[in-house]
Amino acid sequence: MSTRKNTRRTLAAPIAALAAALTLAACAPSSDDDAAADGDTVEVGVITSKSGPLAAYGKAYLEGLEAGLDHATDGTNEVDGTTIEITEGDDAGDVDKAVQLSKEYIGDGVKIIAGTASSGVALALAEQAEQNKVLYIAGPAAADAVTGINDYTFRSGRQSFQDVATAATFLEEVQGKTITVLAQDNAFGQGNVAAVQAVLGAGAKGGTVKPVLVAEDVTEFTSFARQVVNSKPDLVFVAWAGASSGSMWQALEQQGVFDAAPVVTGLGDVATYGAYGPASAKINFLSHYFGTATDNEVNKALVSYLEENGSQPDLFSPDGFVAGQMIVRAVEEGGDDVDAMVKALEGWSFDGPKGATTIRASDHALVQDMFQAKLVADGDAFVPEVANVVPADQVAPPEAS
């Protein structure tokens, strides 16, 4: 198991006084040069949601990260005698908190940052990485804008384009159809609207895209469900994350959205499998991952590690696992030289929990298979099953310029 430290520091200086740039948590030496010379420890600052609406995603990511480091180092948590030490910071889904942590961490000399389930946070951390020339490996954050944003930023999960491209595989004809997108009004939701427009819109396949965006703090969804029905959709694409999912799906069922048009959405984390209610059998699910989606040796290692530690595979477990693999690769090939780390990751192909995985050299997109899935009743619960594997090249995002 990786060495992990919980970081909950209080910065005395106001945010404005910290406007210069810094990013990552270290608890070790007082000098960057000393840390590199000793070669005993590599500090990795992980910034993700341990509280707030995306806390469940952060938990799955962190557990997957431990599993990935364990697998990639054969249980030693060392690379050529150098220990990888993880320091965790809680961004609570808040950009300002994440930037504070990143500045503190970089100031401590850490050269690798990883994490966050929030797309808004990921974009801010990518900026810090470029300003300070540190390696940043974004986590579950799906905004397409993270891909190709700069030379120092990578991602360990899928992006919105891959979700939408998978959704498109459910359709035979898009030309002249109306696709209504119900999403949260944040970076993730806006990214999904943009991705649907790019994949299915007038400039791509000739569809008309109508967004219905909902503020993150909304808890009553009846009026938004009615907006979806009133848009007269031929297809409804739902992009949603967090604790309000159950209430949102209930509103869609009550307002007759499932009778108005086919509904496609991403299969969420395990906790949401029962949240779709009577609509479960009506929904077409695109899927990034669930524990039984693949049966390769790497996924078996992930599932086994989690179960041995009292947990279970979840939606963003592979994002953490792949981050662990990428961290080990970066340290193994690049030492403490960030530019060498970047070079080692660019174009790297490897087996991840989802199978063959490639980091595209040109823009750092993570090219990977996706899945069509369905939820089936299992006693009083629902469990996912793979309906089809969508090949990686079929859903690969266009290269970012």
C-alpha positions in Angstrom: 0.0 0.0 0.0 1.3 3.4 -0.8 2.4 5.8 1.9 -0.3 8.4 2.3 -0.6 11.5 4.4 -3.7 13.6 4.9 -2.9 17.3 4.4 -5.2 19.8 6.0 -3.2 22.9 6.3 -4.3 26.4 7.0 -2.7 29.2 5.0 -2.3 32.4 7.0 -1.8 34.6 4.0 -4.9 35.6 1.9 -5.4 34.2 -1.5 -4.4 37.5 -3.1 -1.0 37.4 -1.5 -0.5 33.9 -3.0 -1.2 34.9 -6.5 2.3 33.8 -7.8 2.1 30.1 -8.8 2.8 26.9 -6.9 1.3 23.3 -6.8 1.9 20.1 -4.7 2.3 18.7 -1.3 5.6 17.5 0.1 6.4 16.8 3.7 10.0 16.1 3.3 13.1 18.1 2.6 13.5 21.9 2.9 15.4 22.0 -0.4 14.3 20.7 -3.9 18.0 20.0 -4.7 18.4 17.9 -1.5 15.3 15.9 -2.4 16.6 15.1 -5.8 20.1 14.3 -4.5 18.9 12.0 -1.9 16.7 10.0 -4.3 15.0 8.3 -1.3 11.5 9.7 -1.8 9.4 11.1 -4.6 6.5 13.2 -3.3 3.3 13.2 -5.2 0.6 15.8 -4.3 -2.9 14.5 -4.8 -5.7 17.1 -4.9 -9.2 15.7 -5.1 -12.6 15.8 -3.4 -12.6 14.1 0.0 -15.6 16.1 1.0 -18.3 17.9 -0.9 -20.7 16.7 -3.7 -17.9 14.7 -5.5 -16.5 13.0 -2.4 -17.5 9.5 -3.6 -15.6 10.0 -6.8 -12.6 11.2 -4.9 -12.7 8.1 -2.7 -12.9 5.7 -5.6 -10.0 7.6 -7.3 -7.8 7.5 -4.2 -8.4 3.8 -3.6 -7.7 3.1 -7.3 -4.5 5.1 -7.0 -3.3 3.0 -4.2 -4.1 -0.1 -6.2 -2.3 1.2 -9.2 0.9 2.1 -7.3 0.8 -1.3 -5.6 0.5 -3.1 -9.0 3.0 -1.0 -10.9 5.7 -1.4 -8.2 5.0 -5.1 -7.4 3.8 -4.2 -3.9 7.0 -2.3 -2.9 5.8 1.2 -3.6 9.3 1.9 -4.8 10.9 2.7 -8.1 14.6 1.8 -8.3 14.9 2.2 -4.6 13.0 5.5 -4.5 9.8 5.5 -2.4 6.7 7.1 -3.8 4.9 9.0 -1.1 1.4 10.4 -1.5 0.2 13.5 0.2 -3.5 14.1 -0.1 -5.3 17.5 -0.1 -9.1 18.0 -0.1 -10.3 20.4 -2.8 -14.0 19.8 -1.9 -14.7 20.6 -5.5 -13.7 24.2 -4.9 -11.3 25.9 -7.3 -9.9 28.3 -4.8 -9.1 25.6 -2.3 -7.4 23.5 -4.9 -5.3 26.4 -6.1 -4.3 27.2 -2.5 -3.2 23.6 -2.0 -1.3 23.5 -5.3 0.6 26.7 -4.6 1.6 25.3 -1.2 2.5 22.0 -2.6 4.7 23.3 -5.4 6.3 25.6 -2.9 7.3 22.5 -0.9 9.1 21.2 -4.0 6.8 18.6 -5.3 7.1 18.0 -9.0 4.1 15.6 -9.6 0.5 16.6 -9.0 -2.5 14.3 -9.6 -6.2 14.2 -9.1 -9.5 16.0 -8.9 -13.0 14.9 -10.0 -13.9 18.5 -10.8 -13.3 19.8 -14.3 -13.1 23.4 -13.1 -10.4 22.4 -10.6 -8.5 20.4 -13.2 -8.4 23.4 -15.6 -7.0 25.6 -12.8 -4.4 23.0 -11.8 -3.4 22.6 -15.4 -2.6 26.4 -15.4 -0.5 26.0 -12.2 1.3 23.1 -13.8 2.3 25.1 -16.9 3.3 28.2 -14.9 5.5 26.2 -12.6 6.7 23.4 -15.0 5.4 20.5 -12.9 3.8 17.3 -14.1 0.0 17.3 -13.7 -2.1 14.1 -14.2 -5.7 15.0 -14.0 -8.1 12.5 -12.6 -11.8 11.8 -13.3 -12.4 15.4 -14.5 -13.9 15.0 -17.9 -13.8 18.4 -19.6 -12.4 18.2 -23.1 -10.5 21.4 -22.5 -8.0 19.5 -20.3 -6.7 17.6 -23.3 -4.0 19.5 -25.1 -4.2 22.4 -22.7 -0.4 22.5 -22.2 2.7 20.3 -22.4 2.7 19.5 -18.6 -0.9 18.2 -18.3 -2.1 14.6 -18.8 -5.2 12.8 -17.8 -5.8 9.3 -16.4 -9.5 8.9 -17.3 -11.8 9.5 -20.2 -13.1 12.8 -21.4 -16.5 14.2 -22.4 -16.0 13.6 -26.1 -15.5 9.9 -25.5 -18.8 9.8 -23.5 -20.7 11.5 -26.2 -19.1 9.5 -29.0 -20.2 6.4 -27.2 -23.7 7.8 -26.9 -23.7 8.4 -30.6 -23.2 4.7 -31.2 -26.8 4.1 -30.0 -28.2 6.2 -32.9 -28.6 5.1 -36.5 -29.5 8.5 -37.9 -28.8 12.0 -36.4 -29.5 14.2 -39.4 -32.4 16.6 -38.7 -33.0 15.3 -35.2 -33.2 17.3 -32.0 -30.9 16.3 -29.2 -31.7 17.8 -25.8 -28.8 17.9 -23.3 -29.8 18.0 -19.6 -26.7 18.9 -17.6 -25.4 20.8 -14.6 -24.3 24.4 -15.3 -20.6 23.8 -14.5 -17.4 23.0 -16.4 -18.5 19.3 -16.6 -22.0 20.1 -17.9 -20.9 22.8 -20.3 -18.2 20.5 -21.6 -20.8 17.8 -22.3 -23.0 20.3 -24.2 -19.9 21.3 -26.3 -19.1 17.7 -26.9 -22.6 16.8 -28.0 -22.5 19.8 -30.3 -19.1 18.7 -31.7 -20.2 15.0 -32.2 -23.9 15.3 -33.1 -24.5 18.9 -34.0 -25.2 20.6 -37.3 -21.5 20.9 -38.2 -20.9 17.2 -37.5 -23.9 14.9 -38.1 -26.6 17.4 -38.7 -28.4 17.3 -35.4 -29.9 20.3 -33.5 -28.6 20.5 -30.0 -30.7 22.1 -27.3 -29.1 22.5 -23.8 -31.1 22.6 -20.6 -28.6 23.7 -17.9 -29.2 23.4 -14.2 -27.4 25.3 -11.4 -25.4 23.0 -9.1 -27.2 24.1 -6.0 -30.7 23.3 -7.4 -32.5 20.5 -5.6 -36.0 20.6 -7.3 -35.9 19.5 -10.9 -39.6 19.4 -12.0 -39.4 22.6 -14.1 -36.2 21.5 -15.8 -37.8 18.1 -16.7 -40.7 20.0 -18.2 -38.2 22.1 -20.3 -36.8 18.8 -21.6 -40.2 17.6 -22.7 -41.2 20.9 -24.2 -38.0 20.9 -26.3 -39.6 18.1 -28.3 -36.5 16.0 -28.4 -35.7 13.0 -30.6 -33.0 12.0 -28.1 -32.3 13.2 -24.5 -28.6 13.1 -23.4 -28.2 13.5 -19.6 -24.8 14.5 -18.1 -25.0 14.6 -14.4 -22.8 14.0 -11.4 -23.1 14.0 -7.6 -25.6 13.5 -4.8 -28.6 15.1 -6.6 -28.7 12.3 -9.3 -31.5 10.4 -7.6 -33.9 13.4 -7.3 -33.1 14.4 -10.9 -34.0 11.0 -12.3 -37.2 10.9 -10.3 -38.3 14.2 -11.8 -37.6 12.9 -15.3 -39.8 9.9 -14.6 -42.6 11.9 -13.1 -42.7 14.4 -15.9 -42.8 11.8 -18.6 -39.4 12.4 -20.2 -38.9 8.7 -20.9 -42.1 8.7 -22.9 -41.1 11.7 -24.9 -37.8 10.3 -26.4 -35.0 7.8 -25.9 -32.7 8.8 -23.0 -28.9 8.2 -23.0 -26.7 8.8 -20.1 -23.4 7.8 -18.5 -23.6 4.9 -16.1 -22.7 6.4 -12.7 -21.0 5.0 -9.6 -22.2 2.0 -7.8 -24.3 4.1 -5.4 -26.5 5.3 -8.2 -27.5 1.9 -9.7 -30.7 2.0 -7.7 -31.4 5.6 -8.3 -32.9 5.3 -11.7 -36.0 3.6 -10.3 -38.6 2.3 -12.7 -36.7 4.0 -15.6 -33.7 1.7 -15.3 -34.7 -0.6 -18.1 -35.6 2.3 -20.3 -32.2 4.1 -20.2 -29.4 3.5 -22.7 -26.2 3.6 -20.7 -22.8 4.6 -22.0 -20.2 3.4 -19.6 -16.6 4.4 -18.7 -16.1 1.5 -16.4 -17.6 -0.9 -13.9 -15.9 -3.7 -12.1 -17.1 -6.6 -14.4 -16.8 -4.7 -17.6 -13.4 -6.3 -18.4 -11.7 -9.5 -17.5 -8.0 -8.8 -18.1 -5.2 -9.4 -15.6 -4.8 -5.7 -14.8 -8.5 -5.3 -13.9 -8.3 -8.5 -11.8 -5.4 -6.9 -9.9 -7.5 -3.7 -9.3 -10.5 -5.6 -8.1 -8.5 -8.0 -5.9 -6.6 -5.1 -4.2 -9.8 -3.2 -3.5 -11.6 -6.2 -2.2 -8.7 -7.2 0.0 -8.8 -3.7 1.5 -12.6 -3.8 2.2 -13.8 -1.9 -0.8 -15.1 -2.5 -4.3 -14.4 -1.3 -7.8 -16.3 1.8 -8.8 -16.7 4.2 -11.7 -13.4 6.1 -11.1 -11.3 3.3 -9.7 -9.4 2.9 -13.0 -8.7 6.6 -13.2 -6.8 6.3 -9.9 -5.2 3.0 -11.0 -4.0 4.4 -14.3 -2.7 7.5 -12.5 -0.6 5.1 -10.4 0.8 3.5 -13.5 1.6 6.8 -15.0 3.3 8.1 -11.9 5.5 5.0 -11.8 6.3 5.3 -15.5 7.2 9.0 -15.1 9.5 8.4 -12.1 11.1 5.3 -13.6 12.0 6.9 -16.9 12.3 10.6 -15.9 13.7 10.6 -12.4 13.2 14.1 -11.0 13.4 15.8 -14.4 9.9 17.0 -15.3 10.6 17.3 -19.0 11.9 13.7 -19.0 8.7 12.6 -17.2 6.6 14.3 -19.9 8.6 12.7 -22.7 8.3 9.2 -21.0 4.5 9.5 -20.9 3.9 10.9 -24.4 2.9 8.1 -26.8 3.1 5.4 -24.0 0.9 2.4 -24.6 0.1 0.0 -21.8 -2.5 -2.3 -20.4 -4.8 -0.6 -17.9 -7.9 -2.0 -16.2 -9.9 -1.3 -19.4 -7.4 -3.0 -21.6 -5.1 -1.5 -24.2 -4.6 2.2 -23.3 -2.5 4.8 -25.1 -1.5 8.3 -24.2 -1.6 10.2 -27.5 1.7 12.1 -27.9 0.3 15.1 -29.7 -2.2 16.3 -27.0 -2.1 13.7 -24.2 -5.6 12.3 -24.8 -6.1 8.9 -23.1 -7.3 6.7 -25.9 -9.3 3.7 -24.5 -12.3 1.5 -25.1 -15.7 2.5 -23.9 -18.9 0.5 -23.3 -22.6 0.3 -24.0 -24.2 -1.1 -20.9 -27.6 -1.9 -19.4 -28.8 -2.3 -15.8 -30.5 -5.6 -15.0 -32.4 -6.6 -11.8 -30.5 -8.8 -9.4 -32.9 -9.5 -6.5 -33.8 -6.1 -5.0 -30.8 -4.4 -6.6 -29.6 -3.6 -10.1 -26.2 -4.6 -11.6 -24.6 -3.5 -14.9 -23.9 -5.7 -17.8 -21.9 -4.9 -20.9 -24.0 -4.8 -24.1 -21.2 -3.8 -26.4 -17.5 -2.8 -26.3 -16.9 0.3 -28.3 -13.4 0.2 -29.7 -11.0 3.0 -28.6 -10.4 4.3 -32.1 -14.1 4.7 -32.7 -14.5 7.1 -29.8 -11.1 8.8 -29.8 -11.4 12.6 -29.5 -10.1 14.7 -32.4 -6.5 15.9 -31.8 -6.5 19.2 -29.9 -4.7 22.0 -31.8 
